[in-house]
Amino acid sequence: MQPKTSGRLDGPMNRGLRSRTSGRKYFVTRRRTDTLLLILELAAVMFGLSVISESTVVTIFGPIIVVGLVEISGNYRAQITLSALNDLPRLATVCFVATFSVAVLFEIGADVLRVLSLSTVVFVILFAIRVVYYALRRRRRRTSVSARSRTVVVGGGVVAAELLESIAEYPELGLEPIAVVDGDPLYGTDRLLVPVFSGRPLREIVVAENIQTVIVAFRNTPDSTLVSALRECGRLDCEIFIVPRLFEFVHLTADMDRIHTIPLIRVRRDTYRTWFWHFKRIFDFTVSSTAMLLLSPLLVATALAIYFSDRKSPIIFSQVRVGRNGKEFTLFKFRSMRPVEQSSSDEDWSPDTETRANFVGKVIRKTSIDELPQLWNVVRGDMSLVGPRPERPHFVEQFLDSVPSYADRHRVNVGLTGWAAIHGLRGDTSIGDRVIYDNFYIENWSIWLDVKIIILTIKAVVRGTGS
């Protein structure tokens, strides 16, 4: 066992935003989708439809629709426990929906019996392939270490020991234990069977040991100390599973996996590791560019109003803010207050709006019109339409040391509006609450969540309550 230097799994990596978020880039290549199975089923369905259907269009596009819906349903996701029978219910449902869609799109007028026969054929093809494919995969896992995933178990207690014993007994699970990570393990290597790492950041271990699977069991230290460490691993090319509390009482769902009788919750992949995340940038650029064009009369009118209300001061206010990964950028706003010294502006948490803002300034702040120039920041890529609101470097340095998980909110681009902002957490409000809401947004991000936040922001602006 290695000497213990610290009980924290995120120790040295928690000293500053840049040290935590910078470093080597990783790309998802290992375990997101079982590509071989997808190709086999695509070819098999294409062959099957070519035999039973006279339509070339159905033969070509039908398999693509079928395989696409199977992928969306999660049936190509790499699994620990391989069982065609486990896949059967969802596979049957997906086959019927896919075949019905093909019939509606390409075989107008097809009767119910035709749809049922097509779906039955497609289902039999997919299920038969999985029976054979899974059997071959299990056999290869048993006979070849290279076919198994390099694994670490976080936690050195009773559950960890049971997991490691099951993994050793069932090599067809495809896991190869490399180490246990725990600052204060209950057992030593005699019971855990593998080396015990302590005092090293989890991210460092995953990178150095080329880890592909992380399984979080139970530790003596609070779970909260592990949250940021796991978020860092979310960017790496590894799968993360968590043993749920009271796992003996937890019902195994289709989205979960298991090791023998211990259920595992599969942690949703990091936001940047999803293909639809790239759509977010396209969405941001398109919407912000269109908004600038449509709102150009309002932007010009606001600029003129600011100019004539105070001709000695600039129309646009610019300020350095901290964005994704701690990178600083220049944020633009319509000036709503009388200018002060730059140092005062950068370090004054609650400016005196009553004395510094004139009538025009109060109006544009009340209606959030002063934020509209940030659309240009979105177009440039400094910001997103939706994300954590950006803060000034002076305060970021303070919050990194005093607010738990503050650095985690910089995993994504900052935004013009955000989940915290629409819940009233802006201005002189709790930073801790903002961090909780911002990280909630990141963990649960979806395209629809962005659309929802934009709708609620527009509603708040129309009501004059801000965003």
Protein Blocks (a to p, Z undefined) as FASTA:
>chain_A
ZZdfbfbfklmmmmbfklmmgccddddfklmpcfklmmmmmmmmmmmmmmmpcbfklmmm
mmmmmmmmmmmnopmgccfbdcfklmmmmmmmmmmmmmmmmmmmmmghiafklmmmmmmm
mmmmmmmmmmmmmmmmmmmmmmpmklpccdddedjbfklmmmmmmmmmmmmnopacfbdc
dfbdfbdfklnopacdehiafklmmmmnopabdcddddfbdfklmmmmmmmmmmpccddd
dddehklmpccdfkbccehjaccddddddfklpfklmmmmmmmmmmmmmmmmmmmmmmmm
mmmmmmmmomkbcfbdcdddddehhiacddddddfbdcddfklmmmmmbacfklmpcfkl
mmmmmnommmmmmmmmmmnopacfbdcddddfklmmmmmmmmghklmmmmpccdfbdfkl
mnopghjadfklmmmmmmmmmmmgcfklmmmmmmmmmmmmmnonoZZ
